């Protein structure tokens, strides 16, 4: 099983930039937030890659995971909306117009206005950024909401994101997270189903097998034997608890591995068909359709997003 923190494992379908330069990192944040005032500076004075960005979009806002490998200062975040922040690893110093705080874990809500973030090397920070239209209480004084409740809502979303079937379900899940955070803040009501889902150990074994062995060819009887369940039970357990069949999760993992290669691709002529074939997708048209269904864009668009990043107008919204 990967030793990556939970957020980067659960959000691996949403990798947008990997091993990115400081200029790319800054340009991406400006684009994704439509805030051209954002300034990023490495406080390690290192020429190595800054880290990775995971982006989960929707029409009501965006969830971004910053996975930084070197210390980073992000200033000029002049946001018209509040942000919900969840620190999963590392340390973050948050400077607002009226307050400052240090976080090594937990979650908080920041007020609209100027924001400065200092991220220590190795930090994994999840940011929930609503659109202005998504908020029912914009400009109102927020209720006092415990960080543990915000944590639970965001963590639940992260865990569920492992099993989003397609881009449509991704949109729905992100909209629901933002709506529930806003509802929690405006009503002060603690929702009843905040318990984090715990997978059956047999499902965990099956998932670990699929994730940890990229060269393994899908074989349901073998997978069921490894998990300690009958084929029928494994199929229905996984379908019931994750919404995915074992084969659909296997297919998802192959698509994610292709996406990582496309995100990392720096060659002049991308070998999309070769990357797909390496993961067992022999029909390029079918692969492209599956890829678009899952990620909401074509493989070529994944590559073009990074290539065009530094040429885009700073204030233009991502599609």
C-alpha positions in Angstrom: 0.0 0.0 0.0 1.2 3.5 -0.8 2.7 5.4 2.1 1.4 8.7 0.7 -0.8 10.7 3.1 -4.5 9.9 2.8 -5.4 13.0 0.9 -3.0 12.4 -2.0 -4.0 8.7 -2.2 -7.7 9.4 -2.1 -7.5 12.3 -4.5 -5.1 10.6 -7.0 -7.8 10.9 -9.7 -7.6 14.6 -9.4 -3.8 15.2 -9.9 -3.4 18.4 -11.9 0.3 19.2 -11.5 3.1 17.1 -10.2 6.8 17.9 -9.6 5.8 21.4 -10.5 8.1 24.5 -10.7 7.4 27.5 -8.5 6.2 29.6 -11.5 3.8 26.8 -12.6 2.5 26.4 -9.0 1.8 30.2 -8.7 0.2 30.3 -12.2 -2.0 27.4 -11.4 -3.3 28.9 -8.1 -3.9 32.2 -9.8 -5.9 30.5 -12.6 -7.9 28.2 -10.3 -8.9 31.0 -7.9 -9.1 33.9 -10.4 -6.8 35.8 -8.0 -3.9 37.4 -10.0 -2.6 38.9 -6.8 -1.4 35.5 -5.4 2.4 35.4 -5.0 4.3 32.2 -4.2 7.9 32.2 -2.8 10.0 29.2 -1.8 11.5 29.9 1.7 14.0 27.1 1.2 15.7 28.8 -1.7 15.7 25.5 -3.5 15.6 24.9 -7.2 13.9 21.5 -6.7 10.2 20.9 -7.6 7.7 22.6 -5.3 5.3 19.7 -5.1 1.9 18.7 -6.5 -1.6 20.1 -6.9 -4.8 18.0 -6.7 -7.9 19.8 -7.9 -11.6 18.7 -7.6 -13.8 21.1 -9.5 -17.5 21.8 -9.4 -19.9 24.7 -10.4 -20.2 25.6 -6.7 -16.5 25.8 -5.9 -13.3 23.9 -5.9 -11.4 21.6 -3.5 -7.6 21.9 -3.8 -5.0 19.8 -2.1 -1.5 21.4 -1.9 1.2 18.8 -1.4 4.4 20.8 -1.0 7.9 19.3 -0.7 9.7 22.5 0.2 8.7 25.4 2.5 6.4 27.8 0.7 4.9 31.2 1.4 1.7 32.1 -0.4 0.7 35.8 -0.1 -1.8 38.1 -1.8 -4.7 35.7 -1.4 -7.3 38.5 -1.5 -10.4 36.3 -1.4 -14.0 37.6 -1.6 -15.2 34.3 0.0 -14.3 32.4 3.2 -12.1 29.3 2.9 -12.2 26.0 4.8 -8.8 24.6 5.5 -7.8 21.1 6.6 -4.2 20.3 7.5 -3.5 16.6 7.1 0.3 16.7 7.4 3.0 19.2 8.2 2.5 22.7 9.6 0.7 25.8 8.3 0.9 29.4 9.7 -2.2 31.3 8.7 -2.1 35.1 8.6 -5.4 36.9 8.2 -6.3 40.6 8.5 -7.4 40.2 12.1 -5.7 37.1 13.4 -2.8 34.7 13.1 -2.7 31.0 14.0 -0.5 27.9 13.6 -2.0 24.5 12.6 -0.3 21.1 12.6 -3.6 19.3 12.2 -7.3 20.0 12.4 -9.4 22.5 10.4 -10.5 26.0 10.4 -12.5 28.6 8.5 -10.9 31.8 7.3 -12.8 35.1 6.7 -13.0 36.8 3.3 -10.1 39.2 2.8 -6.4 39.1 2.7 -4.7 35.8 3.6 -1.1 34.7 3.8 0.0 31.1 4.2 3.3 29.7 5.3 3.6 26.0 4.5 6.4 23.9 6.0 8.1 21.3 3.8 6.1 18.1 3.6 2.7 19.8 4.3 -0.5 18.5 2.9 -3.2 21.1 3.0 -6.8 20.7 1.7 -8.6 24.0 0.8 -12.3 24.2 0.1 -12.9 27.3 -2.0 -16.6 28.1 -2.6 -17.9 30.2 -5.4 -19.6 33.4 -4.3 -22.9 32.1 -5.7 -22.7 29.0 -3.5 -22.8 30.8 -0.2 -26.1 31.7 1.5 -24.5 33.7 4.3 -21.8 35.8 2.5 -21.1 38.9 4.5 -22.9 37.6 7.6 -21.1 36.9 10.9 -20.4 33.1 10.9 -21.5 30.9 13.8 -18.8 29.3 15.9 -18.3 25.9 14.4 -15.8 23.4 15.9 -12.8 22.5 13.9 -13.5 18.8 14.5 -16.8 19.1 12.7 -15.2 20.8 9.7 -12.5 18.1 9.8 -15.1 15.3 9.7 -17.0 16.8 6.7 -13.8 17.3 4.7 -12.3 13.9 5.7 -15.6 12.2 4.8 -15.4 13.8 1.3 -11.8 12.7 0.9 -12.6 9.1 1.7 -15.6 9.1 -0.6 -13.5 10.7 -3.4 -11.6 7.4 -3.7 -14.7 5.9 -5.3 -16.3 8.6 -7.4 -17.4 6.7 -10.5 -17.1 9.6 -13.0 -16.9 13.3 -13.4 -20.7 13.7 -12.8 -20.5 12.1 -9.4 -17.4 14.1 -8.6 -19.3 17.3 -9.3 -22.2 16.2 -7.1 -19.9 15.2 -4.2 -18.1 18.5 -4.3 -21.3 20.5 -4.4 -22.6 18.6 -1.5 -19.5 19.2 0.6 -19.6 23.0 0.0 -23.4 23.1 0.7 -23.0 21.2 3.9 -20.1 23.4 5.1 -22.2 26.5 4.4 -25.3 25.0 6.0 -23.3 24.0 9.1 -22.0 27.6 9.4 -25.4 29.3 8.8 -27.6 27.0 10.9 -25.1 25.7 13.5 -26.7 22.3 13.3 -24.4 19.3 13.6 -25.4 16.7 11.0 -26.3 13.2 12.1 -24.1 11.2 9.6 -20.7 12.7 10.4 -19.2 9.3 11.3 -16.3 8.5 8.9 -17.0 5.4 6.8 -14.9 2.3 7.7 -14.4 -0.3 5.0 -14.8 -4.0 5.6 -11.3 -5.5 6.0 -12.0 -7.8 3.0 -12.6 -4.8 0.8 -9.4 -3.2 2.2 -7.4 -6.3 1.2 -8.8 -6.3 -2.3 -8.1 -2.5 -2.7 -4.6 -2.9 -1.4 -3.9 -5.7 -3.9 -5.2 -3.7 -6.9 -3.3 -0.5 -5.9 0.0 -2.0 -4.9 0.5 -4.4 -7.9 0.3 -2.4 -11.1 1.3 -5.4 -13.3 -1.4 -7.6 -11.8 -4.0 -8.8 -14.4 -7.6 -8.7 -13.0 -8.8 -12.1 -11.8 -11.9 -12.0 -9.6 -11.4 -15.6 -8.2 -7.8 -14.8 -7.3 -8.8 -11.4 -5.8 -11.6 -12.9 -3.8 -9.3 -15.6 -2.4 -6.7 -12.9 -1.4 -9.4 -10.9 0.3 -10.8 -13.9 2.2 -14.3 -13.8 0.6 -16.3 -15.6 -2.0 -16.5 -14.0 -5.5 -20.1 -13.2 -5.0 -19.6 -11.7 -1.5 -16.6 -9.5 -2.6 -18.6 -8.2 -5.5 -21.6 -7.2 -3.5 -19.6 -6.0 -0.5 -17.6 -3.7 -2.6 -20.6 -2.5 -4.6 -22.5 -1.8 -1.5 -19.8 0.0 0.5 -18.0 1.9 -2.3 -20.4 2.1 -5.2 -17.8 0.4 -7.4 -17.4 -3.2 -8.5 -14.0 -4.7 -8.1 -13.4 -4.5 -11.8 -14.5 -0.9 -12.0 -12.0 0.0 -9.2 -9.3 -1.9 -11.1 -10.1 0.0 -14.2 -10.1 3.3 -12.3 -6.6 2.6 -10.9 -5.3 1.9 -14.5 -6.8 5.2 -15.7 -5.2 7.1 -12.7 -1.8 5.7 -13.6 -2.2 6.9 -17.2 -3.3 10.3 -16.0 -0.2 10.6 -13.8 2.0 10.0 -16.8 0.1 12.5 -18.9 0.4 15.1 -16.1 4.1 14.5 -15.9 4.6 14.4 -19.7 7.2 17.0 -20.9 8.0 15.4 -24.3 7.2 17.2 -27.6 5.0 14.4 -28.9 3.0 12.8 -26.1 2.6 9.0 -26.5 -0.9 8.8 -25.3 -1.6 5.5 -27.1 1.6 3.9 -25.6 0.7 5.0 -22.1 -2.8 3.6 -22.5 -1.5 0.3 -24.0 1.0 0.0 -21.1 -2.1 -0.2 -18.8 -4.0 -2.7 -20.9 -6.1 -0.3 -23.0 -5.8 -1.6 -26.5 -8.5 0.4 -28.2 -7.6 4.1 -28.1 -11.1 5.4 -28.9 -12.6 3.4 -26.0 -9.8 4.5 -23.7 -10.4 8.2 -24.6 -14.1 7.8 -23.8 -13.4 6.1 -20.5 -10.9 8.8 -19.6 -13.3 11.6 -20.4 -16.1 10.0 -18.5 -13.9 9.6 -15.4 -11.9 12.9 -15.5 -14.2 15.2 -17.4 -11.6 15.9 -20.1 -9.8 14.1 -22.9 -6.2 12.8 -22.4 -4.9 15.5 -24.8 -6.6 18.2 -22.6 -4.7 16.9 -19.5 -1.4 17.5 -21.3 -2.5 20.9 -22.8 -3.6 22.3 -19.4 -0.1 22.2 -18.1 1.6 23.3 -21.3 -0.7 26.3 -21.7 -0.6 27.2 -18.0 2.0 30.0 -18.2 0.5 31.4 -21.3 -3.0 31.9 -19.9 -4.3 35.3 -18.7 -3.8 35.3 -14.9 -7.4 36.1 -14.1 -9.1 33.6 -16.4 -11.1 30.9 -14.7 -10.3 27.2 -15.3 -12.8 25.2 -17.3 
